Amino acid sequence: MTFKRRNGGRNKHGRGHVDFIRCSNCAKCCPKDKAVKRFIVRNIVEQAAVRDVQEACVYDGYLMYRVKVMCCQSCIPRCSTVCRVLYTLTS
């Protein structure tokens, strides 16, 4: 049977087995090499609590943090980390 992708949708090349990770969106188990990995720069603290954290903090500045998001294949269309591609059928 023909195959769709040369890599089979995975980044495993030469490794027999890879560890599983949990999806950041739905907590589903998926292989680490098949998951889509993105770094998002955002506040860990929500906007309403930033002022309270700044008052209680010893340091002057408040830093933004990079959060690593790992999504499974089924969450990619619903997740905002990967842009959706809309296909229009023309007749």
N, CA, C and O atoms as a CHARMM CRD file, in Angstrom:
* protein
*
  364
    1    1 MET  N      0.83300  -1.17900   0.00000 PROA 1      0.00000
    2    1 MET  CA     0.00000   0.00000   0.00000 PROA 1      0.00000
    3    1 MET  C      0.88200   1.24800   0.00000 PROA 1      0.00000
    4    1 MET  O      1.95000   1.26800   0.61200 PROA 1      0.00000
    5    2 THR  N      0.42500   2.27400  -0.68500 PROA 2      0.00000
    6    2 THR  CA     1.20300   3.50800  -0.74700 PROA 2      0.00000
    7    2 THR  C      1.12900   4.23500   0.58900 PROA 2      0.00000
    8    2 THR  O      0.18500   4.05200   1.35800 PROA 2      0.00000
    9    3 PHE  N      2.12400   5.05000   0.85100 PROA 3      0.00000
   10    3 PHE  CA     2.12700   5.80800   2.09200 PROA 3      0.00000
   11    3 PHE  C      2.12100   7.28800   1.77900 PROA 3      0.00000
   12    3 PHE  O      2.61500   7.72700   0.74000 PROA 3      0.00000
   13    4 LYS  N      1.54300   8.05700   2.71500 PROA 4      0.00000
   14    4 LYS  CA     1.30900   9.47500   2.48400 PROA 4      0.00000
   15    4 LYS  C      2.56000  10.31200   2.74600 PROA 4      0.00000
   16    4 LYS  O      2.85700  11.24400   2.00000 PROA 4      0.00000
   17    5 ARG  N      3.28100   9.97800   3.79800 PROA 5      0.00000
   18    5 ARG  CA     4.45100  10.76000   4.16500 PROA 5      0.00000
   19    5 ARG  C      5.68300   9.86700   4.27500 PROA 5      0.00000
   20    5 ARG  O      5.60300   8.70900   4.68400 PROA 5      0.00000
   21    6 ARG  N      6.81000  10.43400   3.90100 PROA 6      0.00000
   22    6 ARG  CA     8.05600   9.68300   3.95600 PROA 6      0.00000
   23    6 ARG  C      8.45500   9.36000   5.38800 PROA 6      0.00000
   24    6 ARG  O      9.02300   8.30200   5.65700 PROA 6      0.00000
   25    7 ASN  N      8.15400  10.28100   6.31100 PROA 7      0.00000
   26    7 ASN  CA     8.51300  10.05600   7.70700 PROA 7      0.00000
   27    7 ASN  C      7.38000   9.44600   8.51200 PROA 7      0.00000
   28    7 ASN  O      7.56100   9.18900   9.70200 PROA 7      0.00000
   29    8 GLY  N      6.23600   9.20600   7.92500 PROA 8      0.00000
   30    8 GLY  CA     5.11800   8.60500   8.64000 PROA 8      0.00000
   31    8 GLY  C      4.50500   9.52400   9.67500 PROA 8      0.00000
   32    8 GLY  O      3.82400   9.05700  10.58800 PROA 8      0.00000
   33    9 GLY  N      4.73500  10.82900   9.55100 PROA 9      0.00000
   34    9 GLY  CA     4.19200  11.78800  10.50400 PROA 9      0.00000
   35    9 GLY  C      4.96000  11.84200  11.81000 PROA 9      0.00000
   36    9 GLY  O      4.48600  12.42600  12.78500 PROA 9      0.00000
   37   10 ARG  N      6.13700  11.24100  11.84300 PROA 10     0.00000
   38   10 ARG  CA     6.92300  11.20700  13.07500 PROA 10     0.00000
   39   10 ARG  C      8.34600  11.67400  12.80400 PROA 10     0.00000
   40   10 ARG  O      8.79900  11.71300  11.66100 PROA 10     0.00000
   41   11 ASN  N      9.03200  12.02300  13.87000 PROA 11     0.00000
   42   11 ASN  CA    10.40600  12.50000  13.77700 PROA 11     0.00000
   43   11 ASN  C     11.33100  11.51100  14.48200 PROA 11     0.00000
   44   11 ASN  O     12.23500  11.91600  15.21200 PROA 11     0.00000
   45   12 LYS  N     11.10800  10.22600  14.26800 PROA 12     0.00000
   46   12 LYS  CA    11.72400   9.17900  15.07400 PROA 12     0.00000
   47   12 LYS  C     13.03000   8.63900  14.49400 PROA 12     0.00000
   48   12 LYS  O     13.81000   8.04900  15.24100 PROA 12     0.00000
   49   13 HSD  N     13.29400   8.80200  13.26100 PROA 13     0.00000
   50   13 HSD  CA    14.39100   8.27000  12.45800 PROA 13     0.00000
   51   13 HSD  C     15.48000   7.53000  13.23000 PROA 13     0.00000
   52   13 HSD  O     16.32300   8.15800  13.87100 PROA 13     0.00000
   53   14 GLY  N     15.46600   6.21000  13.17200 PROA 14     0.00000
   54   14 GLY  CA    16.51200   5.40000  13.76700 PROA 14     0.00000
   55   14 GLY  C     16.24600   4.98000  15.20000 PROA 14     0.00000
   56   14 GLY  O     16.95200   4.11900  15.72400 PROA 14     0.00000
   57   15 ARG  N     15.27000   5.55100  15.83200 PROA 15     0.00000
   58   15 ARG  CA    14.93600   5.17500  17.20500 PROA 15     0.00000
   59   15 ARG  C     13.78200   4.19200  17.18200 PROA 15     0.00000
   60   15 ARG  O     12.80500   4.39200  16.46000 PROA 15     0.00000
   61   16 GLY  N     13.88800   3.16300  17.94400 PROA 16     0.00000
   62   16 GLY  CA    12.82300   2.17400  17.95200 PROA 16     0.00000
   63   16 GLY  C     11.61700   2.61000  18.75200 PROA 16     0.00000
   64   16 GLY  O     10.48700   2.29100  18.38000 PROA 16     0.00000
   65   17 HSD  N     11.82400   3.32900  19.83800 PROA 17     0.00000
   66   17 HSD  CA    10.73000   3.72300  20.71600 PROA 17     0.00000
   67   17 HSD  C     11.04200   5.08400  21.30500 PROA 17     0.00000
   68   17 HSD  O     12.19300   5.38100  21.62500 PROA 17     0.00000
   69   18 VAL  N     10.01500   5.91300  21.44900 PROA 18     0.00000
   70   18 VAL  CA    10.17600   7.21200  22.10300 PROA 18     0.00000
   71   18 VAL  C      9.18100   7.30700  23.25200 PROA 18     0.00000
   72   18 VAL  O      8.18300   6.58700  23.28500 PROA 18     0.00000
   73   19 ASP  N      9.46100   8.19500  24.18400 PROA 19     0.00000
   74   19 ASP  CA     8.59300   8.36600  25.34400 PROA 19     0.00000
   75   19 ASP  C      7.31000   9.08400  24.95400 PROA 19     0.00000
   76   19 ASP  O      7.24500   9.76900  23.93300 PROA 19     0.00000
   77   20 PHE  N      6.30500   8.91500  25.77800 PROA 20     0.00000
   78   20 PHE  CA     5.03600   9.59500  25.56700 PROA 20     0.00000
   79   20 PHE  C      5.00000  10.88100  26.37000 PROA 20     0.00000
   80   20 PHE  O      5.61800  10.98100  27.43000 PROA 20     0.00000
   81   21 ILE  N      4.27700  11.85700  25.86200 PROA 21     0.00000
   82   21 ILE  CA     4.05600  13.11500  26.57100 PROA 21     0.00000
   83   21 ILE  C      2.55000  13.31400  26.70400 PROA 21     0.00000
   84   21 ILE  O      1.76400  12.62400  26.05500 PROA 21     0.00000
   85   22 ARG  N      2.16500  14.24200  27.53400 PROA 22     0.00000
   86   22 ARG  CA     0.76000  14.59100  27.69000 PROA 22     0.00000
   87   22 ARG  C      0.48700  15.87000  26.92400 PROA 22     0.00000
   88   22 ARG  O      1.25300  16.83000  27.00100 PROA 22     0.00000
   89   23 CYS  N     -0.61000  15.87400  26.18700 PROA 23     0.00000
   90   23 CYS  CA    -1.01700  17.05100  25.41500 PROA 23     0.00000
   91   23 CYS  C     -1.34300  18.18800  26.38300 PROA 23     0.00000
   92   23 CYS  O     -1.96300  17.96100  27.42200 PROA 23     0.00000
   93   24 SER  N     -0.92400  19.41700  26.04000 PROA 24     0.00000
   94   24 SER  CA    -1.18800  20.57700  26.88900 PROA 24     0.00000
   95   24 SER  C     -2.64900  20.97700  26.87200 PROA 24     0.00000
   96   24 SER  O     -3.12600  21.63500  27.79600 PROA 24     0.00000
   97   25 ASN  N     -3.35900  20.58700  25.83200 PROA 25     0.00000
   98   25 ASN  CA    -4.74700  20.99600  25.68500 PROA 25     0.00000
   99   25 ASN  C     -5.72700  19.97900  26.26100 PROA 25     0.00000
  100   25 ASN  O     -6.62800  20.35000  27.01300 PROA 25     0.00000
  101   26 CYS  N     -5.56500  18.69700  25.91800 PROA 26     0.00000
  102   26 CYS  CA    -6.55300  17.69000  26.31900 PROA 26     0.00000
  103   26 CYS  C     -5.97500  16.59100  27.21000 PROA 26     0.00000
  104   26 CYS  O     -6.71800  15.70800  27.63800 PROA 26     0.00000
  105   27 ALA  N     -4.68600  16.61600  27.50000 PROA 27     0.00000
  106   27 ALA  CA    -3.99600  15.65100  28.35900 PROA 27     0.00000
  107   27 ALA  C     -3.99300  14.23600  27.79100 PROA 27     0.00000
  108   27 ALA  O     -3.89200  13.26900  28.54600 PROA 27     0.00000
  109   28 LYS  N     -4.10000  14.10400  26.48400 PROA 28     0.00000
  110   28 LYS  CA    -4.03600  12.80400  25.83100 PROA 28     0.00000
  111   28 LYS  C     -2.56900  12.39400  25.68300 PROA 28     0.00000
  112   28 LYS  O     -1.70300  13.24000  25.46000 PROA 28     0.00000
  113   29 CYS  N     -2.29400  11.09200  25.80900 PROA 29     0.00000
  114   29 CYS  CA    -0.94200  10.57800  25.59900 PROA 29     0.00000
  115   29 CYS  C     -0.65000  10.51200  24.10300 PROA 29     0.00000
  116   29 CYS  O     -1.44900   9.97400  23.33700 PROA 29     0.00000
  117   30 CYS  N      0.47200  11.04800  23.69200 PROA 30     0.00000
  118   30 CYS  CA     0.91000  10.90000  22.30700 PROA 30     0.00000
  119   30 CYS  C      2.43400  10.82300  22.30000 PROA 30     0.00000
  120   30 CYS  O      3.07400  11.32600  23.22400 PROA 30     0.00000
  121   31 PRO  N      3.02800  10.20500  21.28000 PROA 31     0.00000
  122   31 PRO  CA     4.49000  10.10000  21.22900 PROA 31     0.00000
  123   31 PRO  C      5.14900  11.47300  21.13600 PROA 31     0.00000
  124   31 PRO  O      4.61800  12.38700  20.50400 PROA 31     0.00000
  125   32 LYS  N      6.29300  11.60400  21.76200 PROA 32     0.00000
  126   32 LYS  CA     6.98100  12.89000  21.81100 PROA 32     0.00000
  127   32 LYS  C      7.39100  13.37500  20.43000 PROA 32     0.00000
  128   32 LYS  O      7.39500  14.57800  20.17200 PROA 32     0.00000
  129   33 ASP  N      7.73400  12.46000  19.54900 PROA 33     0.00000
  130   33 ASP  CA     8.17800  12.85900  18.22300 PROA 33     0.00000
  131   33 ASP  C      7.00900  13.22100  17.30700 PROA 33     0.00000
  132   33 ASP  O      7.21800  13.87300  16.28300 PROA 33     0.00000
  133   34 LYS  N      5.80000  12.82000  17.64400 PROA 34     0.00000
  134   34 LYS  CA     4.64700  13.12800  16.81300 PROA 34     0.00000
  135   34 LYS  C      3.93800  14.40400  17.25100 PROA 34     0.00000
  136   34 LYS  O      3.17800  14.98400  16.47600 PROA 34     0.00000
  137   35 ALA  N      4.17200  14.84200  18.46000 PROA 35     0.00000
  138   35 ALA  CA     3.51800  16.03500  18.99200 PROA 35     0.00000
  139   35 ALA  C      4.05100  17.29700  18.31300 PROA 35     0.00000
  140   35 ALA  O      5.19900  17.34100  17.87000 PROA 35     0.00000
  141   36 VAL  N      3.20400  18.31400  18.24000 PROA 36     0.00000
  142   36 VAL  CA     3.60300  19.60600  17.69900 PROA 36     0.00000
  143   36 VAL  C      4.05000  20.47200  18.86400 PROA 36     0.00000
  144   36 VAL  O      3.29100  20.69800  19.80600 PROA 36     0.00000
  145   37 LYS  N      5.29700  20.96200  18.79900 PROA 37     0.00000
  146   37 LYS  CA     5.88200  21.70700  19.89200 PROA 37     0.00000
  147   37 LYS  C      6.04300  23.17300  19.50400 PROA 37     0.00000
  148   37 LYS  O      6.60400  23.48400  18.45400 PROA 37     0.00000
  149   38 ARG  N      5.54700  24.07300  20.35800 PROA 38     0.00000
  150   38 ARG  CA     5.65300  25.51000  20.12000 PROA 38     0.00000
  151   38 ARG  C      6.01700  26.20200  21.42700 PROA 38     0.00000
  152   38 ARG  O      5.63600  25.75000  22.50700 PROA 38     0.00000
  153   39 PHE  N      6.75800  27.30400  21.32100 PROA 39     0.00000
  154   39 PHE  CA     7.04500  28.14600  22.46900 PROA 39     0.00000
  155   39 PHE  C      6.15400  29.37600  22.39100 PROA 39     0.00000
  156   39 PHE  O      6.09600  30.04600  21.36000 PROA 39     0.00000
  157   40 ILE  N      5.46100  29.66900  23.48400 PROA 40     0.00000
  158   40 ILE  CA     4.58500  30.83800  23.54300 PROA 40     0.00000
  159   40 ILE  C      5.10100  31.73600  24.65900 PROA 40     0.00000
  160   40 ILE  O      5.33500  31.27200  25.77500 PROA 40     0.00000
  161   41 VAL  N      5.28000  33.02500  24.36200 PROA 41     0.00000
  162   41 VAL  CA     5.71800  33.98500  25.36600 PROA 41     0.00000
  163   41 VAL  C      4.47100  34.64300  25.92800 PROA 41     0.00000
  164   41 VAL  O      3.74900  35.34000  25.21500 PROA 41     0.00000
  165   42 ARG  N      4.22200  34.41400  27.22300 PROA 42     0.00000
  166   42 ARG  CA     3.04600  34.99000  27.86100 PROA 42     0.00000
  167   42 ARG  C      3.26000  35.06000  29.36100 PROA 42     0.00000
  168   42 ARG  O      4.20200  34.48300  29.90200 PROA 42     0.00000
  169   43 ASN  N      2.36500  35.77900  30.01800 PROA 43     0.00000
  170   43 ASN  CA     2.39500  35.86200  31.46800 PROA 43     0.00000
  171   43 ASN  C      1.88000  34.55800  32.05400 PROA 43     0.00000
  172   43 ASN  O      0.88700  34.00300  31.58400 PROA 43     0.00000
  173   44 ILE  N      2.56000  34.07600  33.07700 PROA 44     0.00000
  174   44 ILE  CA     2.06100  32.92300  33.79400 PROA 44     0.00000
  175   44 ILE  C      0.92800  33.35800  34.71700 PROA 44     0.00000
  176   44 ILE  O     -0.02800  32.61500  34.93500 PROA 44     0.00000
  177   45 VAL  N      1.04600  34.56800  35.25500 PROA 45     0.00000
  178   45 VAL  CA     0.02000  35.10700  36.14300 PROA 45     0.00000
  179   45 VAL  C     -1.01300  35.84000  35.29200 PROA 45     0.00000
  180   45 VAL  O     -0.64900  36.54400  34.35000 PROA 45     0.00000
  181   46 GLU  N     -2.30000  35.68300  35.61400 PROA 46     0.00000
  182   46 GLU  CA    -3.34800  36.36200  34.85600 PROA 46     0.00000
  183   46 GLU  C     -3.30000  37.86200  35.09900 PROA 46     0.00000
  184   46 GLU  O     -2.68400  38.31800  36.06200 PROA 46     0.00000
  185   47 GLN  N     -3.93500  38.61500  34.24700 PROA 47     0.00000
  186   47 GLN  CA    -3.83900  40.06200  34.24000 PROA 47     0.00000
  187   47 GLN  C     -4.36200  40.68500  35.53900 PROA 47     0.00000
  188   47 GLN  O     -3.82400  41.69600  35.99000 PROA 47     0.00000
  189   48 ALA  N     -5.38600  40.11000  36.14000 PROA 48     0.00000
  190   48 ALA  CA    -5.97000  40.68000  37.35400 PROA 48     0.00000
  191   48 ALA  C     -5.02300  40.56900  38.55100 PROA 48     0.00000
  192   48 ALA  O     -5.06900  41.40600  39.45200 PROA 48     0.00000
  193   49 ALA  N     -4.18400  39.56700  38.56800 PROA 49     0.00000
  194   49 ALA  CA    -3.30100  39.34000  39.71400 PROA 49     0.00000
  195   49 ALA  C     -1.90000  39.90800  39.52800 PROA 49     0.00000
  196   49 ALA  O     -1.06900  39.78000  40.42600 PROA 49     0.00000
  197   50 VAL  N     -1.61600  40.53100  38.38700 PROA 50     0.00000
  198   50 VAL  CA    -0.26300  41.04300  38.12400 PROA 50     0.00000
  199   50 VAL  C      0.09300  42.14100  39.11700 PROA 50     0.00000
  200   50 VAL  O      1.22400  42.18400  39.60100 PROA 50     0.00000
  201   51 ARG  N     -0.85200  43.03500  39.43200 PROA 51     0.00000
  202   51 ARG  CA    -0.58900  44.14200  40.35000 PROA 51     0.00000
  203   51 ARG  C     -0.26400  43.62400  41.75400 PROA 51     0.00000
  204   51 ARG  O      0.64000  44.13800  42.41300 PROA 51     0.00000
  205   52 ASP  N     -0.99600  42.61600  42.20500 PROA 52     0.00000
  206   52 ASP  CA    -0.73200  42.04300  43.52200 PROA 52     0.00000
  207   52 ASP  C      0.63600  41.38700  43.57500 PROA 52     0.00000
  208   52 ASP  O      1.33600  41.48100  44.58300 PROA 52     0.00000
  209   53 VAL  N      1.01900  40.72400  42.49500 PROA 53     0.00000
  210   53 VAL  CA     2.32400  40.07000  42.44300 PROA 53     0.00000
  211   53 VAL  C      3.43200  41.10800  42.43400 PROA 53     0.00000
  212   53 VAL  O      4.45900  40.91100  43.08300 PROA 53     0.00000
  213   54 GLN  N      3.25000  42.21400  41.71000 PROA 54     0.00000
  214   54 GLN  CA     4.27200  43.26000  41.65900 PROA 54     0.00000
  215   54 GLN  C      4.46300  43.92400  43.01900 PROA 54     0.00000
  216   54 GLN  O      5.58900  44.26200  43.38700 PROA 54     0.00000
  217   55 GLU  N      3.38300  44.11500  43.76600 PROA 55     0.00000
  218   55 GLU  CA     3.50300  44.72100  45.08800 PROA 55     0.00000
  219   55 GLU  C      4.20200  43.79400  46.07400 PROA 55     0.00000
  220   55 GLU  O      4.96900  44.25400  46.92000 PROA 55     0.00000
  221   56 ALA  N      3.94500  42.50100  45.97300 PROA 56     0.00000
  222   56 ALA  CA     4.53200  41.55000  46.90600 PROA 56     0.00000
  223   56 ALA  C      5.93200  41.10200  46.49500 PROA 56     0.00000
  224   56 ALA  O      6.64300  40.48200  47.28600 PROA 56     0.00000
  225   57 CYS  N      6.32700  41.41300  45.26600 PROA 57     0.00000
  226   57 CYS  CA     7.59700  40.92600  44.73500 PROA 57     0.00000
  227   57 CYS  C      8.76300  41.76700  45.24700 PROA 57     0.00000
  228   57 CYS  O      8.62400  42.97600  45.43000 PROA 57     0.00000
  229   58 VAL  N      9.90100  41.13800  45.47500 PROA 58     0.00000
  230   58 VAL  CA    11.09800  41.83400  45.93200 PROA 58     0.00000
  231   58 VAL  C     11.77900  42.53800  44.76200 PROA 58     0.00000
  232   58 VAL  O     12.33400  43.62500  44.92200 PROA 58     0.00000
  233   59 TYR  N     11.73500  41.91000  43.58000 PROA 59     0.00000
  234   59 TYR  CA    12.40400  42.45900  42.41200 PROA 59     0.00000
  235   59 TYR  C     11.54600  43.54500  41.76800 PROA 59     0.00000
  236   59 TYR  O     10.32500  43.56300  41.91900 PROA 59     0.00000
  237   60 ASP  N     12.21600  44.46000  41.03900 PROA 60     0.00000
  238   60 ASP  CA    11.51300  45.58800  40.43900 PROA 60     0.00000
  239   60 ASP  C     10.69800  45.19000  39.21100 PROA 60     0.00000
  240   60 ASP  O      9.52400  45.54400  39.10700 PROA 60     0.00000
  241   61 GLY  N     11.29800  44.47300  38.30000 PROA 61     0.00000
  242   61 GLY  CA    10.62500  44.15600  37.04100 PROA 61     0.00000
  243   61 GLY  C      9.87000  42.84000  37.10000 PROA 61     0.00000
  244   61 GLY  O     10.17200  41.96200  37.90800 PROA 61     0.00000
  245   62 TYR  N      8.89600  42.72800  36.23700 PROA 62     0.00000
  246   62 TYR  CA     8.14100  41.47500  36.11100 PROA 62     0.00000
  247   62 TYR  C      8.43300  40.90200  34.73800 PROA 62     0.00000
  248   62 TYR  O      8.26200  41.58800  33.73100 PROA 62     0.00000
  249   63 LEU  N      8.86500  39.66700  34.68600 PROA 63     0.00000
  250   63 LEU  CA     9.31100  39.06700  33.43600 PROA 63     0.00000
  251   63 LEU  C      8.20600  38.25600  32.77900 PROA 63     0.00000
  252   63 LEU  O      7.35800  37.66600  33.45000 PROA 63     0.00000
  253   64 MET  N      8.23500  38.24000  31.46400 PROA 64     0.00000
  254   64 MET  CA     7.36000  37.35100  30.70300 PROA 64     0.00000
  255   64 MET  C      8.08600  36.01600  30.57800 PROA 64     0.00000
  256   64 MET  O      9.31400  35.97600  30.51600 PROA 64     0.00000
  257   65 TYR  N      7.34000  34.94400  30.54200 PROA 65     0.00000
  258   65 TYR  CA     7.93400  33.62800  30.50300 PROA 65     0.00000
  259   65 TYR  C      7.59900  32.91800  29.19800 PROA 65     0.00000
  260   65 TYR  O      6.53900  33.12200  28.60800 PROA 65     0.00000
  261   66 ARG  N      8.53500  32.07800  28.76900 PROA 66     0.00000
  262   66 ARG  CA     8.29400  31.23000  27.61000 PROA 66     0.00000
  263   66 ARG  C      7.67800  29.93500  28.09900 PROA 66     0.00000
  264   66 ARG  O      8.23000  29.26100  28.96800 PROA 66     0.00000
  265   67 VAL  N      6.54500  29.59700  27.54100 PROA 67     0.00000
  266   67 VAL  CA     5.85500  28.38000  27.91700 PROA 67     0.00000
  267   67 VAL  C      5.91200  27.43100  26.73100 PROA 67     0.00000
  268   67 VAL  O      5.56100  27.81000  25.61300 PROA 67     0.00000
  269   68 LYS  N      6.35000  26.20200  26.96600 PROA 68     0.00000
  270   68 LYS  CA     6.40800  25.21500  25.89300 PROA 68     0.00000
  271   68 LYS  C      5.07800  24.49000  25.82400 PROA 68     0.00000
  272   68 LYS  O      4.64300  23.87200  26.79700 PROA 68     0.00000
  273   69 VAL  N      4.43900  24.56800  24.67600 PROA 69     0.00000
  274   69 VAL  CA     3.14700  23.92700  24.46900 PROA 69     0.00000
  275   69 VAL  C      3.36500  22.73300  23.55600 PROA 69     0.00000
  276   69 VAL  O      3.94800  22.86300  22.47900 PROA 69     0.00000
  277   70 MET  N      2.89400  21.56900  23.98900 PROA 70     0.00000
  278   70 MET  CA     2.97200  20.35300  23.18100 PROA 70     0.00000
  279   70 MET  C      1.55800  19.86800  22.94300 PROA 70     0.00000
  280   70 MET  O      0.84500  19.54400  23.89200 PROA 70     0.00000
  281   71 CYS  N      1.14400  19.81500  21.68200 PROA 71     0.00000
  282   71 CYS  CA    -0.21600  19.41600  21.34100 PROA 71     0.00000
  283   71 CYS  C     -0.20200  18.12100  20.54800 PROA 71     0.00000
  284   71 CYS  O      0.72300  17.85200  19.78000 PROA 71     0.00000
  285   72 CYS  N     -1.24200  17.32600  20.74700 PROA 72     0.00000
  286   72 CYS  CA    -1.38900  16.10600  19.96600 PROA 72     0.00000
  287   72 CYS  C     -1.99400  16.45900  18.60300 PROA 72     0.00000
  288   72 CYS  O     -2.40200  17.59700  18.37400 PROA 72     0.00000
  289   73 GLN  N     -2.04600  15.49300  17.72400 PROA 73     0.00000
  290   73 GLN  CA    -2.52200  15.74000  16.36700 PROA 73     0.00000
  291   73 GLN  C     -4.00000  16.10700  16.32000 PROA 73     0.00000
  292   73 GLN  O     -4.41900  16.85400  15.43600 PROA 73     0.00000
  293   74 SER  N     -4.79300  15.59600  17.25200 PROA 74     0.00000
  294   74 SER  CA    -6.22600  15.88500  17.21500 PROA 74     0.00000
  295   74 SER  C     -6.55300  17.27100  17.74600 PROA 74     0.00000
  296   74 SER  O     -7.62800  17.79500  17.45300 PROA 74     0.00000
  297   75 CYS  N     -5.66200  17.87900  18.51800 PROA 75     0.00000
  298   75 CYS  CA    -5.92200  19.21100  19.07700 PROA 75     0.00000
  299   75 CYS  C     -5.38900  20.34300  18.20000 PROA 75     0.00000
  300   75 CYS  O     -5.68200  21.50900  18.46600 PROA 75     0.00000
  301   76 ILE  N     -4.63400  20.03700  17.19100 PROA 76     0.00000
  302   76 ILE  CA    -4.01700  21.08700  16.38300 PROA 76     0.00000
  303   76 ILE  C     -5.04400  21.98500  15.69600 PROA 76     0.00000
  304   76 ILE  O     -4.85400  23.20100  15.71400 PROA 76     0.00000
  305   77 PRO  N     -6.12200  21.47200  15.09000 PROA 77     0.00000
  306   77 PRO  CA    -7.08000  22.40300  14.47700 PROA 77     0.00000
  307   77 PRO  C     -7.78100  23.30300  15.48800 PROA 77     0.00000
  308   77 PRO  O     -8.16100  24.42400  15.15000 PROA 77     0.00000
  309   78 ARG  N     -7.96100  22.83100  16.73300 PROA 78     0.00000
  310   78 ARG  CA    -8.64000  23.63600  17.74200 PROA 78     0.00000
  311   78 ARG  C     -7.69600  24.53000  18.51900 PROA 78     0.00000
  312   78 ARG  O     -8.13300  25.48000  19.16700 PROA 78     0.00000
  313   79 CYS  N     -6.42100  24.24100  18.46200 PROA 79     0.00000
  314   79 CYS  CA    -5.43400  24.98300  19.24100 PROA 79     0.00000
  315   79 CYS  C     -5.02100  26.24200  18.48000 PROA 79     0.00000
  316   79 CYS  O     -4.94400  26.22500  17.25200 PROA 79     0.00000
  317   80 SER  N     -4.76000  27.31800  19.19000 PROA 80     0.00000
  318   80 SER  CA    -4.40700  28.57800  18.53000 PROA 80     0.00000
  319   80 SER  C     -2.92100  28.68000  18.23400 PROA 80     0.00000
  320   80 SER  O     -2.48300  29.68900  17.68100 PROA 80     0.00000
  321   81 THR  N     -2.12000  27.66200  18.58700 PROA 81     0.00000
  322   81 THR  CA    -0.68400  27.74500  18.34500 PROA 81     0.00000
  323   81 THR  C     -0.33000  27.49800  16.89300 PROA 81     0.00000
  324   81 THR  O      0.69000  27.99200  16.41300 PROA 81     0.00000
  325   82 VAL  N     -1.15100  26.74500  16.18900 PROA 82     0.00000
  326   82 VAL  CA    -0.89700  26.45000  14.78800 PROA 82     0.00000
  327   82 VAL  C     -2.02500  27.07100  13.96900 PROA 82     0.00000
  328   82 VAL  O     -3.20300  26.87700  14.26900 PROA 82     0.00000
  329   83 CYS  N     -1.65000  27.81900  12.93400 PROA 83     0.00000
  330   83 CYS  CA    -2.65500  28.48400  12.12300 PROA 83     0.00000
  331   83 CYS  C     -3.46400  27.46700  11.34000 PROA 83     0.00000
  332   83 CYS  O     -2.93300  26.46100  10.87100 PROA 83     0.00000
  333   84 ARG  N     -4.73300  27.73400  11.20600 PROA 84     0.00000
  334   84 ARG  CA    -5.58500  26.85000  10.43100 PROA 84     0.00000
  335   84 ARG  C     -5.50800  27.21400   8.95700 PROA 84     0.00000
  336   84 ARG  O     -5.44200  28.39000   8.59700 PROA 84     0.00000
  337   85 VAL  N     -5.51700  26.22400   8.13600 PROA 85     0.00000
  338   85 VAL  CA    -5.51800  26.43900   6.69300 PROA 85     0.00000
  339   85 VAL  C     -6.90700  26.08700   6.19200 PROA 85     0.00000
  340   85 VAL  O     -7.39400  24.97300   6.38400 PROA 85     0.00000
  341   86 LEU  N     -7.52000  27.04300   5.55900 PROA 86     0.00000
  342   86 LEU  CA    -8.87800  26.82200   5.05500 PROA 86     0.00000
  343   86 LEU  C     -8.79200  26.47300   3.56800 PROA 86     0.00000
  344   86 LEU  O     -8.20500  27.20600   2.77100 PROA 86     0.00000
  345   87 TYR  N     -9.37200  25.37200   3.22900 PROA 87     0.00000
  346   87 TYR  CA    -9.40500  24.95700   1.84300 PROA 87     0.00000
  347   87 TYR  C    -10.80200  25.25100   1.28300 PROA 87     0.00000
  348   87 TYR  O    -11.81800  24.88000   1.87200 PROA 87     0.00000
  349   88 THR  N    -10.82100  25.90800   0.16100 PROA 88     0.00000
  350   88 THR  CA   -12.09300  26.19500  -0.47600 PROA 88     0.00000
  351   88 THR  C    -12.18900  25.37100  -1.74800 PROA 88     0.00000
  352   88 THR  O    -11.25700  25.32400  -2.55000 PROA 88     0.00000
  353   89 LEU  N    -13.30100  24.74300  -1.91300 PROA 89     0.00000
  354   89 LEU  CA   -13.50700  23.94000  -3.11100 PROA 89     0.00000
  355   89 LEU  C    -14.11800  24.83100  -4.19300 PROA 89     0.00000
  356   89 LEU  O    -15.13500  25.49100  -3.98300 PROA 89     0.00000
  357   90 THR  N    -13.48700  24.82700  -5.31100 PROA 90     0.00000
  358   90 THR  CA   -14.01200  25.59700  -6.43700 PROA 90     0.00000
  359   90 THR  C    -14.56000  24.62100  -7.44700 PROA 90     0.00000
  360   90 THR  O    -13.92600  23.61800  -7.77400 PROA 90     0.00000
  361   91 SER  N    -15.73800  24.92300  -7.93700 PROA 91     0.00000
  362   91 SER  CA   -16.34400  24.02500  -8.91000 PROA 91     0.00000
  363   91 SER  C    -16.36900  24.65700 -10.29100 PROA 91     0.00000
  364   91 SER  O    -16.84700  24.04000 -11.24400 PROA 91     0.00000
